[in-house]
Structures are given as structure tokens and as C-alpha cells.
Amino acid sequence: TIVIAVTEAARREIRGRYPQEPDWKFHLIPNGFDTTRLPLSEVSPERSLNGKIVVTHVGSLYPSTEPTTLVEAVQSLPPEIKSRFKLRFIGHIEEPRYREALLQLGEMVELKGFMPQHEALAEMKDADYALLIQHGPINIATKFYDYIGAGKPILATVHPQGDERRLLEELHAGWWAGDRDVEGIRQLFIDAAARG
């Protein structure tokens, strides 16, 4: 019998549960992305003209991706920096309290709801940054691979010991702050504004 995991953290976790088994039984086959699903779109003139830094989150918001720490951090930004961003959330929001938290950001946030996958991926391609929120240390969100495949720089609020943080660093795919680190997330956005 062989055990196959899709993240190194999951492989280590499973391996640790069965120390009596030989190491060769535990394998890693990482996920990837499907290049045929990713649109090759140009930046829309509308977005280019409004001068905002567009940060887009594609996917559902549920307990492992809840946005309350992100909202707290973004609310604490200096007004001149805060006004430069537009945060777009595409997908289902599982709990009303997550929607209420995001709506506290006022004009800075745009909740687009569910849309067909090809439209959501086109919106992602049209953004300046892809937003990744992940509180768990073991799993890697499917959207992470879509973001990588789209070539979008990622702003991530992730578990500091998670595989998403490790892959972000190894692939030089973006910048991260700890998922519960309000000051770190705040600085993540200040640095993004400085990059333009």
C-alpha cells in the first residue's frame, strides 16, 4: 500500500501518524494548473483609467478563508493608501458575518458573487494582484495554482508554517503575511501600494 498526498505538509502529517511504516510508502504528487482554462486577456481600458490597484480574490469565503483579519488590517491603512485599492471578491460568501465584515470597507470593496469560471478567471487576469487567504497549514487552495498559472503576483495572508507560504517563497510568486498578523497584512498592502 502506498499513501499519496498533494502537499508536503499533508505527507509529513500522514507520515507522522504511522511511524512504524517505511518511508517509501509515503509519496507526494503536487497539484498544478490547467493552462487551457486560463484566458489570455488584455487589461481592460476601464480598469486602467481608474488608477486603482485591483486586488482580486476568486473563490468561496468559508471558515478556512474567512476575511476578518484582512478587513481589520486594511481598515487601519492610512487614508491615502487605502483610497488607492479596489478589493474584488468573486464567489460565494458562506456566512453573513464575512459579507458584513467586507462591507465595512465601503467603496474599497466590490462583492461580485458567483460567476461562471471563465468570467472569474478573466477577472483574475484583469487584476494587479491575486488575493489568497488561507488559515490552515496543510492544504493548498486550488486558486493558488490558478493564480500561479495566470502569472498574477499574489498578496497572501497565509499560515506562517503552511505549504502555501513555502511555495510562494520558492516560486517568487508574491508576498505574504501571517494569516492572523494584522500589522503584517497592513504592511503587505503598504508595500503593494509602493510598488504601484
C-alpha positions as a Markdown table, in Angstrom:
| # | Residue | x | y | z |
|---|---|---|---|---|
| 1 | Thr | 0.0 | 0.0 | 0.0 |
| 2 | Ile | 1.2 | 3.5 | -0.9 |
| 3 | Val | -0.1 | 6.8 | 0.5 |
| 4 | Ile | -0.1 | 9.8 | -1.9 |
| 5 | Ala | -0.6 | 13.3 | -0.6 |
| 6 | Val | -0.8 | 16.5 | -2.7 |
| 7 | Thr | 1.1 | 18.8 | -0.3 |
| 8 | Glu | 4.4 | 18.2 | 1.5 |
| 9 | Ala | 2.7 | 19.2 | 4.8 |
| 10 | Ala | 0.0 | 16.6 | 4.3 |
| 11 | Arg | 2.6 | 14.0 | 3.5 |
| 12 | Arg | 4.5 | 14.8 | 6.7 |
| 13 | Glu | 1.3 | 14.8 | 8.8 |
| 14 | Ile | 0.2 | 11.4 | 7.5 |
| 15 | Arg | 3.8 | 10.0 | 7.8 |
| 16 | Gly | 3.9 | 11.1 | 11.4 |
| 17 | Arg | 0.7 | 9.1 | 12.2 |
| 18 | Tyr | 2.4 | 5.9 | 11.1 |
| 19 | Pro | 6.0 | 5.9 | 12.3 |
| 20 | Gln | 6.2 | 2.1 | 12.1 |
| 21 | Glu | 5.7 | 2.1 | 8.3 |
| 22 | Pro | 8.7 | 2.5 | 5.9 |
| 23 | Asp | 9.3 | 6.0 | 4.5 |
| 24 | Trp | 8.9 | 4.7 | 0.9 |
| 25 | Lys | 5.2 | 4.3 | 1.4 |
| 26 | Phe | 4.5 | 8.0 | 1.6 |
| 27 | His | 4.6 | 9.9 | -1.7 |
| 28 | Leu | 4.0 | 13.5 | -2.8 |
| 29 | Ile | 2.3 | 14.3 | -6.1 |
| 30 | Pro | 1.6 | 18.1 | -6.1 |
| 31 | Asn | -1.3 | 19.7 | -7.8 |
| 32 | Gly | -0.9 | 22.0 | -10.7 |
| 33 | Phe | -3.0 | 24.2 | -13.0 |
| 34 | Asp | -4.7 | 23.7 | -16.3 |
| 35 | Thr | -3.3 | 26.2 | -18.8 |
| 36 | Thr | -6.3 | 25.6 | -21.2 |
| 37 | Arg | -8.7 | 27.2 | -18.6 |
| 38 | Leu | -6.8 | 30.4 | -18.2 |
| 39 | Pro | -7.8 | 33.2 | -20.6 |
| 40 | Leu | -5.3 | 35.4 | -22.4 |
| 41 | Ser | -7.0 | 38.7 | -21.8 |
| 42 | Glu | -5.8 | 42.2 | -22.1 |
| 43 | Val | -6.2 | 44.7 | -19.3 |
| 44 | Ser | -9.5 | 46.5 | -19.7 |
| 45 | Pro | -9.3 | 50.2 | -20.5 |
| 46 | Glu | -11.9 | 50.9 | -17.8 |
| 47 | Arg | -9.6 | 49.5 | -15.1 |
| 48 | Ser | -6.5 | 51.2 | -16.5 |
| 49 | Leu | -8.2 | 54.6 | -16.4 |
| 50 | Asn | -9.5 | 54.5 | -12.9 |
| 51 | Gly | -5.9 | 54.2 | -11.5 |
| 52 | Lys | -6.9 | 51.8 | -8.7 |
| 53 | Ile | -4.7 | 48.9 | -7.6 |
| 54 | Val | -7.1 | 46.0 | -8.2 |
| 55 | Val | -6.7 | 43.0 | -5.8 |
| 56 | Thr | -9.0 | 40.1 | -6.7 |
| 57 | His | -9.9 | 37.0 | -4.6 |
| 58 | Val | -11.5 | 34.2 | -6.7 |
| 59 | Gly | -13.4 | 31.5 | -4.8 |
| 60 | Ser | -15.6 | 31.0 | -1.8 |
| 61 | Leu | -15.2 | 32.5 | 1.6 |
| 62 | Tyr | -15.7 | 29.9 | 4.3 |
| 63 | Pro | -14.0 | 29.3 | 7.7 |
| 64 | Ser | -10.6 | 28.5 | 6.4 |
| 65 | Thr | -10.6 | 31.6 | 4.2 |
| 66 | Glu | -12.6 | 34.0 | 6.4 |
| 67 | Pro | -11.6 | 37.6 | 5.8 |
| 68 | Thr | -12.0 | 39.4 | 9.2 |
| 69 | Thr | -8.2 | 39.8 | 10.0 |
| 70 | Leu | -7.7 | 41.1 | 6.4 |
| 71 | Val | -10.5 | 43.6 | 6.9 |
| 72 | Glu | -9.1 | 44.8 | 10.2 |
| 73 | Ala | -5.6 | 45.3 | 8.6 |
| 74 | Val | -7.0 | 47.1 | 5.6 |
| 75 | Gln | -9.1 | 49.4 | 7.7 |
| 76 | Ser | -6.0 | 50.5 | 9.5 |
| 77 | Leu | -4.3 | 51.7 | 6.3 |
| 78 | Pro | -3.6 | 55.4 | 6.0 |
| 79 | Pro | -6.4 | 57.0 | 4.0 |
| 80 | Glu | -4.2 | 58.0 | 1.1 |
| 81 | Ile | -3.1 | 54.4 | 0.7 |
| 82 | Lys | -6.5 | 52.8 | 1.3 |
| 83 | Ser | -8.0 | 55.0 | -1.4 |
| 84 | Arg | -5.7 | 53.5 | -4.0 |
| 85 | Phe | -7.0 | 50.0 | -3.7 |
| 86 | Lys | -10.1 | 48.2 | -5.0 |
| 87 | Leu | -10.7 | 44.7 | -3.5 |
| 88 | Arg | -12.8 | 42.4 | -5.6 |
| 89 | Phe | -14.3 | 39.2 | -4.2 |
| 90 | Ile | -15.7 | 36.8 | -6.7 |
| 91 | Gly | -17.5 | 33.7 | -5.4 |
| 92 | His | -19.9 | 32.6 | -2.7 |
| 93 | Ile | -19.6 | 34.0 | 0.8 |
| 94 | Glu | -20.7 | 31.3 | 3.1 |
| 95 | Glu | -21.5 | 33.3 | 6.2 |
| 96 | Pro | -23.3 | 36.6 | 6.5 |
| 97 | Arg | -20.7 | 37.9 | 9.0 |
| 98 | Tyr | -18.0 | 37.6 | 6.4 |
| 99 | Arg | -20.1 | 39.7 | 4.0 |
| 100 | Glu | -20.8 | 42.2 | 6.8 |
| 101 | Ala | -17.0 | 42.4 | 7.6 |
| 102 | Leu | -16.1 | 43.1 | 3.9 |
| 103 | Leu | -18.8 | 45.7 | 3.5 |
| 104 | Gln | -17.2 | 47.7 | 6.3 |
| 105 | Leu | -14.6 | 48.6 | 3.7 |
| 106 | Gly | -17.1 | 50.7 | 1.9 |
| 107 | Glu | -16.2 | 51.8 | -1.7 |
| 108 | Met | -12.9 | 50.0 | -1.4 |
| 109 | Val | -14.6 | 46.6 | -1.8 |
| 110 | Glu | -16.6 | 45.0 | -4.6 |
| 111 | Leu | -18.5 | 41.8 | -4.0 |
| 112 | Lys | -19.2 | 40.3 | -7.4 |
| 113 | Gly | -20.8 | 37.0 | -6.2 |
| 114 | Phe | -20.7 | 33.8 | -8.1 |
| 115 | Met | -19.9 | 33.9 | -11.8 |
| 116 | Pro | -19.0 | 31.3 | -14.4 |
| 117 | Gln | -15.5 | 30.1 | -14.2 |
| 118 | His | -14.3 | 31.6 | -17.5 |
| 119 | Glu | -15.6 | 35.0 | -16.3 |
| 120 | Ala | -14.0 | 34.7 | -12.9 |
| 121 | Leu | -10.6 | 33.7 | -14.5 |
| 122 | Ala | -10.9 | 36.7 | -16.8 |
| 123 | Glu | -11.5 | 39.0 | -13.8 |
| 124 | Met | -8.4 | 37.5 | -12.2 |
| 125 | Lys | -6.3 | 38.2 | -15.2 |
| 126 | Asp | -7.5 | 41.8 | -15.2 |
| 127 | Ala | -6.3 | 42.4 | -11.6 |
| 128 | Asp | -3.0 | 43.8 | -10.5 |
| 129 | Tyr | -2.7 | 41.2 | -7.7 |
| 130 | Ala | -4.4 | 38.0 | -6.8 |
| 131 | Leu | -5.5 | 37.7 | -3.2 |
| 132 | Leu | -5.0 | 34.5 | -1.3 |
| 133 | Ile | -6.5 | 33.9 | 2.2 |
| 134 | Gln | -5.7 | 30.6 | 3.9 |
| 135 | His | -5.8 | 29.8 | 7.6 |
| 136 | Gly | -4.8 | 26.2 | 7.5 |
| 137 | Pro | -1.2 | 24.9 | 7.4 |
| 138 | Ile | -1.8 | 21.7 | 5.4 |
| 139 | Asn | -3.9 | 22.4 | 2.4 |
| 140 | Ile | -3.1 | 24.4 | -0.7 |
| 141 | Ala | -6.1 | 26.1 | -2.3 |
| 142 | Thr | -6.9 | 25.3 | -5.9 |
| 143 | Lys | -7.0 | 29.1 | -6.6 |
| 144 | Phe | -3.3 | 29.2 | -5.6 |
| 145 | Tyr | -2.4 | 27.1 | -8.7 |
| 146 | Asp | -4.8 | 29.2 | -10.9 |
| 147 | Tyr | -3.1 | 32.4 | -9.7 |
| 148 | Ile | 0.3 | 30.9 | -10.5 |
| 149 | Gly | -0.9 | 29.7 | -13.9 |
| 150 | Ala | -2.2 | 33.2 | -14.7 |
| 151 | Gly | 1.1 | 34.8 | -13.8 |
| 152 | Lys | -0.5 | 37.0 | -11.2 |
| 153 | Pro | 1.6 | 38.3 | -8.4 |
| 154 | Ile | -0.1 | 37.1 | -5.2 |
| 155 | Leu | -0.8 | 39.0 | -2.0 |
| 156 | Ala | -1.3 | 36.3 | 0.6 |
| 157 | Thr | -2.4 | 36.1 | 4.2 |
| 158 | Val | -1.5 | 32.5 | 5.0 |
| 159 | His | -0.5 | 30.3 | 7.8 |
| 160 | Pro | 3.2 | 31.0 | 8.5 |
| 161 | Gln | 4.1 | 27.3 | 8.6 |
| 162 | Gly | 1.9 | 26.3 | 5.7 |
| 163 | Asp | 2.9 | 25.0 | 2.3 |
| 164 | Glu | 1.4 | 28.0 | 0.5 |
| 165 | Arg | 3.9 | 30.3 | 2.2 |
| 166 | Arg | 6.8 | 27.9 | 1.3 |
| 167 | Leu | 5.7 | 27.7 | -2.3 |
| 168 | Leu | 5.2 | 31.5 | -2.6 |
| 169 | Glu | 8.8 | 31.9 | -1.5 |
| 170 | Glu | 10.2 | 29.1 | -3.6 |
| 171 | Leu | 8.4 | 30.3 | -6.8 |
| 172 | His | 8.9 | 34.0 | -6.1 |
| 173 | Ala | 5.2 | 34.2 | -6.8 |
| 174 | Gly | 4.2 | 37.0 | -4.5 |
| 175 | Trp | 4.3 | 38.4 | -0.9 |
| 176 | Trp | 2.8 | 37.0 | 2.3 |
| 177 | Ala | 1.9 | 37.9 | 5.8 |
| 178 | Gly | 0.7 | 35.7 | 8.6 |
| 179 | Asp | -3.0 | 35.0 | 8.4 |
| 180 | Arg | -3.6 | 36.5 | 11.9 |
| 181 | Asp | -1.0 | 39.2 | 11.8 |
| 182 | Val | -2.9 | 42.5 | 11.4 |
| 183 | Glu | 0.3 | 44.6 | 11.3 |
| 184 | Gly | 2.0 | 42.2 | 8.8 |
| 185 | Ile | -1.1 | 42.3 | 6.5 |
| 186 | Arg | -1.2 | 46.1 | 6.8 |
| 187 | Gln | 2.4 | 46.3 | 5.7 |
| 188 | Leu | 1.7 | 43.9 | 2.8 |
| 189 | Phe | -0.7 | 46.4 | 1.4 |
| 190 | Ile | 1.6 | 49.4 | 2.1 |
| 191 | Asp | 4.4 | 47.6 | 0.2 |
| 192 | Ala | 2.0 | 46.8 | -2.7 |
| 193 | Ala | 1.0 | 50.4 | -3.0 |
| 194 | Ala | 4.7 | 51.4 | -3.1 |
| 195 | Arg | 5.2 | 49.0 | -6.0 |
| 196 | Gly | 2.4 | 50.8 | -7.8 |
